[in-house]
Amino acid sequence: MLKHLRLVRTCLMLSALSLIALTGCRAPSACLLQPPSVSHVGFCIGEHWLSLFTVRDNEGYTVVLNVTAEVLSKGHPLQVQLCAAPYRTDSSKAWSRTLATITEPNAYTFKLDNDDLRSVVEGPYDYCLRVSLLQSDGQYIESRDTRLSSEVPSTDEKGAYEHENRESLKQLQAFAVKASSITFAVEQLNAEVGPIGQSTPITLTPSDAKTVRELITRMRSVKTEIILAEYDQIQTFNLLDSSGNILTSLDLIHVVSEAYVSPEDVAYNACFALSNEDHATLCTLLYRLSNL
């Protein structure tokens, strides 16, 4: 099952996930398990390097832009803009908003709240921060864009395997009904985290198995955008028949929260999506099973 995704490399876990729905995250229960994510981007503008740190948490984004004296040495100011490209809407509805014009070196902090990003009725939108180098008279020289929602596919990523994922989910849901038992196993891939190899499978209690069956029933298939990703480990549910034979398996790296699915129904390296609330339930269960 899901052999079409086996070209995804597996070694080191993706950086800490943050719960970011493009339309906003309003349900507190869906946010509790989502740690802040931190990304750092360095880019060259005007022959000098700028450093941009982005912290994503349940409230929105905090962006820190470090501007050195060298970048401004020729008297060229920097303009910082929030830009929005629409999903599923006319391209003429793209917009930008100037956040600051910078003329002095410093570390500048920009707070972008979820409520602000949700305020457009035509949305949802794909947001980026644009840093432009200007001439002293305000004329444009060059610019660099950094996407804010990097965990969610951008507007130009259409994804693939729509049919394959849909058929795989039908099979998975059918086996979830007929399976006599469900086991949980962890394949360790990074020696720095733990011994390489697969753990002894744990047989789920009837209560936990019932939870897994219900989650699988409520899953939906999405389109997959494959990117190079490395994982520390792969957690797997195996669905068994009455003789203990594996009917099918579900690698949890292929299951994502709706928060990470673009409005074009595309997710990075994932085949299936759960609601934010159901995904939080799954995370809680996986944490408990991994620490037995």
N, C-alpha and C positions, 0 to 999 in steps of 0.2 A: 504494500500500500504506500502511496505517495512517493514512488520511486522517482518521479519526475523532479523531485526536490533534493535528491541525494547529492547533487553537485554543490550544495551549500557546504562550505568547509566547516569543520567542527573542532574547536580547540579552546577558545577563550570567550567567556560570556560577554554579550553586548553590554555596553555601559549602562549604568543604572537607569531604569525606565521611569518616565514621568507620565502621569495620567493627563493627557492633553487631548480632549475632544475638540475638533475644529469649531464646533458650535458651543463649546464650553462644558465644564463639568460642574453640575449643580448638585448631584446627589452625594452628600458627605460619605455615605457608606461605600461609594465607589472609589473614594479618594484615599481612604485610610491606609491602604497597603502600598501606596505609590510614593516611593522616596523621591526627593528632588534629584534632578539630573543636572550635571555641569558639563558644558562643552567649551573648548578653547579653540579659537581660530586665529591664525596669524596670516596677514596678507600684506602685500607690498602696494603702496600707493605713493606716487611722486618719488619713486626710487628709495623710499624708506618704509620700514615695517611698522604696522599697527597691530596691537594685540586686543582681541575681543573675547571676553568671557560672557557666557550666557548661562544663567541658572533658571531652570524651569521647575516650578512647584505648583501646588494646587491653586494658588492665587493668580498665577500668570508668569511673566518673565521679569527677571532683573538682568539688565545688560550693562556690563562695565567695559568702556572703551578707553584704553590707555593711549593717550596722544603725547608723543615726544616733541621736544623743541625742534628736532631735525626735520620732522614732517612739515612744520610751520615756518621753517627757516627762511623761505623765500617770500614770506608775507602772504602765502596762499592759505586762506581759511578752509576749514572742513565743514561740510554740511551733512547732518545726520537726519535721515528720513525713515519713517515707517511706511512700507509699501505693501499693498494688498492686491494679489491677483485672484480673480474670481474663479471658483469652481462652478461648472454647469451654468454659467451666466455669460452674457455678452461681454466680450473683452473690453468694450468701451466703458464698462463699469469698474475697471481697475482704478485704484486711487493711491495717492501718497500724501503723507502729512509730515511737514518739517518739524523735527523734535528739537534741533539746536543748530546753531552756527558757531563753530569753535575757532577761536583765534589765539587761545593761550594753552600751553601744555598742561595736562592734568589727567587724572583718572575720572572720567565722567560716567555717572550712573543714570540709567534710564529705567523707570518702572513702567511696565505695560501690563495692566490688569486684565483678567478675563472679561470683566464687564465691558471694558473699553473695546476689546477685540470682537465682542459679540454684538456690538451696537448697530451693525449694518443689516438692513432687512433683506438685501439681495443675496447675502452670503450663503454658505460660509466662504471664507477667503483664506488663501495661502499667504502667510505674512513673511516678510523679510525686512531686514535692516539694511539700508543703503547708505554707504559712506562715500561722499563725493569730494574730490579736491577741486577747488574753485580758484580762478584768478582773483586778484585783488579787486577787480571791478564786478565780481560775481559771475563771470562767464565760466561755463563748465570746462574742466580739463579731463577728468576721468573719474570712474566710480567703481565700487565693489559691493556686491550684494551677498548677504548671509541669511539663509533661511532660518526662521525661528522654529518651525515645527519639523525638525529634521527627522523625527521618528515616524512621521506620516508622509506617504508618497506625495510628490508634488503634482501640480496640475498637468504636467506633460508626461507622467508615467501612467500608462494604461493597463499594465499588468497582463497576465496570461493564465493559462490552465483553468479557465472558468468552467469548462465542461468537465475536465478531469476532477477538479475539486468537488463539484456538485455530485458526481457519481461516487466519489470516495466517501462523501458524507452520507449518502444514501446507504452504502454498504456498512459504514460504521454504525449508523443508527439502527440498522436491522440487526446487526450482531449484538448491539448493546441490549436489545430486548431478549435475545435468545441465550446470551452468555450465562453459564452457570456460576461463574466467579470472575473476579477481576484482581489482577496482581499489579503491584507497583515496583518498578526497578529503576535504578540510576546507573548510567554508564559514565564513569569518570574519564575525562579526556585531558586533564591538565594535572601533571604531577605535582605542581606547586600547591594545588588545592587538596588533593587526596590521591591515594593509590590508583594507578591506571587500571581500568577494567570495570566490569559490571557487577553491581551488588547482587546479593541473594534476593530474589523477588519476595515482596511482602504481600500476603493475601489480605485484601481489604475486608474489613468487617462488613456485615450486611448493611449497616447504616451508611458507611462510607461508600460502599458499592452502589447503593441506592442514589446517593448524591451524584456520583459520577455518571450513572445512567441518565439521571434527570438533566445534568449539564449537557451531555451529548445530545439528548433529545432537543434541547433548546439552541444548539449551535446552528450557525448558518455558514454556508460556503462563501468565500470571497475570491477575488482575483489576486494572483501572486506576482509581486515584483521581486525578482531574485537579486539580492545584493550579497557581496562577499561578507560573511560573518563568521566569527570564531566563538566557540562556546567552551566553557569549563566542563559542562556536563549535559547529558540529555536525560530527561526524566520521561518515563514511558508507562502508560497503562496497557497491560495485556489482557484481552478479553478471552476467556477460556471456555471450552465446552465441558461436559460432565466428565470426560476422560482426562481432563487437564491439558488438552491440546489447544494451542493458540489459534483462535479464529481470526483475529486481527489485532493490530497494535496501533496505539496513538502516541506519537512523539509530541510532547507538550511544547516543543519549540515551534510547532506549526499552528498553535492556538494563540490568538491575540485578543485583546480587549477591543471593543468597538471604538475606543478612544484612539486607536492606532490605525483605523481604517479611513481612507480618504473618502470624500463624498462620491468619488468615482468608483467606490467599492474595491479599492486596491490596498493591499497591506504588504509590508516588507517580509518576505520569507515565510509568510503564514498562509494556510489554506482555509482556516476556519476562524470564525469570530464568535465571541460571547458578549453579552451585554456587560457593561462596566460592573454591575452588581454581581452577575454570575462569575465574572473573571476574578473579582475580589474573593468570592467563595472558593474558587479553584486555588488561588494563591494561598489562602489560609489552610486548605487541605494539604497542598503540596509541602508547605512549611512543616506541618505536623508530621506527615509521613516521612519526610527527610530527616527528622530528628528522633525517630523511634529507636 
